[in-house]
Amino acid sequence: MGLLDHTCTQTVFYAANLYLTERGLPGYTLYTASMDGKPAPTAEGLVVQTRRLSELAQDSIDTVIVPGSPQIRQAMADNVALLEWLRVTATHARRMASVCSGTFLLAQAGLLDGLRVATHWLMADMFERLFPQIKLDREAIFVQQGSMWSSAGISAGIDLALALVEADCGREMAMQVARRMVVHYRRPDNQDQWSPLLRSQYPS
């Protein structure tokens, strides 16, 4: 698992909860879960504590966010039980989302067929080879197709989570969260992954 693929979305919802609590409104209840409930190592070397997915009431889950992994091919092969859990949960949850190569797991679970999706640009070729039945948008930083949300790599998870907060709580709340997190600019979903600002700073 990529550390920022996980923590970028968690931080957005944590920040939203601070404002929601101030207003006396119910906030997000956040869980980090895995099939075995064991500590999950990240690619960067830190370890994230998890709880068993079986401890969660599957029919009460509102939103599932699947983080990415640099070893996504191995993750798909090793997580057959997780894929089945995703299939079943998708029939109950209000929405399913992914960050970076987490889109591969939603695709492998058969949840994205015929939909337009996003993933990290470095993995675009592999995604199209593995899932020709899915319409990959190579440029978008995040995509919503009904109850399915997907995003490009790492920091794009912040844009995705801010969009989820806006859908739940309104634009004002999303902007307050963005300001608290010192987000320079709220990028729209169709923002090119290779941003014009970054391109202008790239050595020629």
C-alpha positions as CSV (number, residue, x, y, z in Angstrom):
1,M,0.0,0.0,0.0
2,G,1.2,3.5,-0.8
3,L,1.2,5.6,2.4
4,L,-0.1,8.8,0.8
5,D,-2.7,6.9,-1.2
6,H,-4.2,6.0,2.2
7,T,-3.5,9.1,4.4
8,C,-4.4,11.8,1.9
9,T,-8.0,10.8,1.9
10,Q,-8.1,10.1,5.7
11,T,-6.7,13.6,6.4
12,V,-9.4,15.3,4.3
13,F,-12.2,13.5,6.2
14,Y,-10.5,14.1,9.5
15,A,-10.3,17.9,8.7
16,A,-14.0,17.8,7.6
17,N,-14.9,16.2,11.0
18,L,-13.3,19.1,12.9
19,Y,-15.7,21.6,11.2
20,L,-18.7,19.2,11.4
21,T,-18.1,18.8,15.1
22,E,-17.9,22.6,15.6
23,R,-21.4,22.8,14.0
24,G,-22.9,20.0,16.0
25,L,-23.2,17.9,13.0
26,P,-22.5,14.2,12.6
27,G,-19.1,13.5,11.0
28,Y,-17.4,10.7,9.2
29,T,-16.6,7.5,11.1
30,L,-13.3,6.3,9.6
31,Y,-12.0,2.7,9.6
32,T,-8.8,1.3,8.2
33,A,-9.4,-2.3,7.5
34,S,-7.9,-5.4,5.9
35,M,-8.8,-9.0,5.5
36,D,-6.7,-10.2,8.4
37,G,-6.7,-7.1,10.6
38,K,-2.9,-7.2,10.9
39,P,-0.6,-4.2,10.6
40,A,-0.2,-3.2,7.0
41,P,3.3,-2.2,5.8
42,T,3.4,0.6,3.3
43,A,5.8,0.9,0.4
44,E,7.5,3.8,2.2
45,G,8.4,1.7,5.2
46,L,5.8,2.8,7.7
47,V,3.2,0.5,9.1
48,V,-0.6,1.2,9.3
49,Q,-2.8,-0.5,11.9
50,T,-5.9,-2.1,10.5
51,R,-8.9,-4.0,11.8
52,R,-10.6,-7.0,10.3
53,L,-13.1,-6.3,7.5
54,S,-15.2,-9.0,9.0
55,E,-15.6,-6.8,12.1
56,L,-17.5,-4.2,10.1
57,A,-21.2,-4.5,9.4
58,Q,-21.1,-4.9,5.6
59,D,-24.6,-3.5,5.0
60,S,-23.9,-0.3,7.0
61,I,-20.8,0.7,5.1
62,D,-21.3,4.0,3.3
63,T,-18.1,4.5,1.4
64,V,-15.2,2.3,0.5
65,I,-11.8,3.8,-0.6
66,V,-9.2,1.4,-2.0
67,P,-5.6,2.7,-1.8
68,G,-3.0,1.8,-4.4
69,S,0.1,-0.3,-4.3
70,P,3.3,-0.2,-6.3
71,Q,3.0,-4.0,-6.5
72,I,-0.5,-4.0,-7.8
73,R,-0.1,-7.2,-9.9
74,Q,0.9,-9.1,-6.8
75,A,-1.9,-7.4,-4.8
76,M,-4.5,-8.6,-7.3
77,A,-3.1,-12.2,-7.2
78,D,-2.9,-12.3,-3.4
79,N,-6.3,-10.8,-2.5
80,V,-9.0,-13.1,-4.0
81,A,-11.0,-12.8,-0.7
82,L,-10.8,-9.0,-0.8
83,L,-12.1,-9.0,-4.4
84,E,-15.1,-11.0,-3.3
85,W,-15.6,-8.7,-0.3
86,L,-15.6,-5.7,-2.7
87,R,-18.2,-7.3,-5.0
88,V,-20.5,-8.0,-2.1
89,T,-20.0,-4.6,-0.4
90,A,-20.6,-2.7,-3.6
91,T,-24.2,-4.0,-3.6
92,H,-24.8,-2.2,-0.2
93,A,-22.4,0.8,-0.1
94,R,-23.4,4.2,-1.3
95,R,-20.2,4.6,-3.2
96,M,-16.9,2.9,-4.0
97,A,-13.7,4.8,-4.6
98,S,-10.0,4.2,-5.4
99,V,-6.8,6.1,-5.3
100,C,-4.0,5.4,-7.8
101,S,-3.6,1.7,-8.6
102,G,-6.5,0.9,-6.3
103,T,-8.5,1.2,-9.4
104,F,-7.0,-2.1,-10.6
105,L,-8.7,-3.9,-7.6
106,L,-12.1,-2.4,-8.3
107,A,-11.6,-3.4,-12.0
108,Q,-10.5,-6.9,-11.1
109,A,-13.6,-7.3,-8.9
110,G,-15.7,-6.5,-12.0
111,L,-17.1,-3.3,-10.7
112,L,-15.9,-0.9,-13.4
113,D,-16.9,-2.7,-16.7
114,G,-18.0,-0.2,-19.3
115,L,-17.2,2.8,-17.1
116,R,-14.8,5.7,-17.5
117,V,-12.1,5.6,-14.8
118,A,-8.8,7.2,-13.7
119,T,-5.5,5.7,-12.4
120,H,-1.9,6.8,-12.2
121,W,-0.4,7.7,-15.6
122,L,2.5,5.4,-15.1
123,M,0.2,2.4,-14.9
124,A,-2.1,3.4,-17.8
125,D,-0.6,1.1,-20.4
126,M,-0.9,-1.9,-18.0
127,F,-4.4,-1.0,-17.0
128,E,-5.6,-0.9,-20.7
129,R,-4.0,-4.3,-21.4
130,L,-5.6,-5.9,-18.4
131,F,-9.0,-4.3,-18.7
132,P,-9.9,-3.5,-22.3
133,Q,-13.6,-3.4,-21.3
134,I,-13.0,-0.3,-19.2
135,K,-12.6,3.2,-20.5
136,L,-9.5,4.6,-19.0
137,D,-9.2,8.4,-19.0
138,R,-5.5,8.9,-19.1
139,E,-5.7,12.7,-18.3
140,A,-8.2,13.1,-15.5
141,I,-7.1,13.3,-11.9
142,F,-10.4,11.8,-10.8
143,V,-13.6,10.5,-12.3
144,Q,-17.1,9.9,-11.0
145,Q,-19.3,7.4,-12.8
146,G,-22.5,6.9,-10.7
147,S,-21.5,5.3,-7.4
148,M,-17.9,4.6,-8.6
149,W,-15.2,7.1,-8.1
150,S,-11.5,6.6,-9.1
151,S,-8.5,8.9,-9.0
152,A,-4.9,9.2,-10.3
153,G,-2.0,8.8,-8.1
154,I,-1.1,10.0,-4.6
155,S,-2.0,13.7,-4.2
156,A,-5.0,13.3,-6.5
157,G,-6.5,11.4,-3.6
158,I,-6.9,14.8,-1.9
159,D,-8.9,16.1,-4.9
160,L,-11.0,13.0,-4.9
161,A,-11.7,13.2,-1.1
162,L,-12.5,17.0,-1.3
163,A,-15.0,16.2,-4.1
164,L,-16.6,13.5,-1.8
165,V,-16.9,16.0,1.0
166,E,-18.5,18.5,-1.3
167,A,-21.0,15.9,-2.5
168,D,-21.9,15.2,1.2
169,C,-21.6,18.6,2.9
170,G,-21.5,21.3,0.2
171,R,-18.9,23.4,-1.5
172,E,-18.4,25.7,1.4
173,M,-17.3,22.9,3.7
174,A,-15.0,21.4,1.0
175,M,-13.4,24.8,0.5
176,Q,-12.8,25.2,4.3
177,V,-11.2,21.8,4.4
178,A,-9.0,22.7,1.4
179,R,-7.9,25.9,3.1
180,R,-7.1,24.2,6.4
181,M,-5.0,21.7,4.5
182,V,-3.2,24.6,2.6
183,V,-4.3,23.2,-0.7
184,H,-2.9,25.6,-3.3
185,Y,-5.7,25.1,-5.8
186,R,-8.7,22.8,-5.9
187,R,-8.2,21.0,-9.2
188,P,-11.3,20.0,-11.3
189,D,-11.8,16.3,-12.2
190,N,-10.6,16.9,-15.8
191,Q,-7.3,18.5,-14.7
192,D,-4.4,17.0,-16.7
193,Q,-2.3,14.8,-14.5
194,W,0.8,16.5,-16.1
195,S,-0.3,19.9,-14.9
196,P,0.6,23.0,-16.9
197,L,2.1,24.7,-13.8
198,L,4.4,21.8,-13.2
199,R,5.2,21.5,-16.9
200,S,6.3,25.2,-16.9
201,Q,8.8,24.4,-14.2
202,Y,10.2,21.3,-15.8
203,P,13.8,21.6,-17.1
204,S,13.7,22.0,-20.9
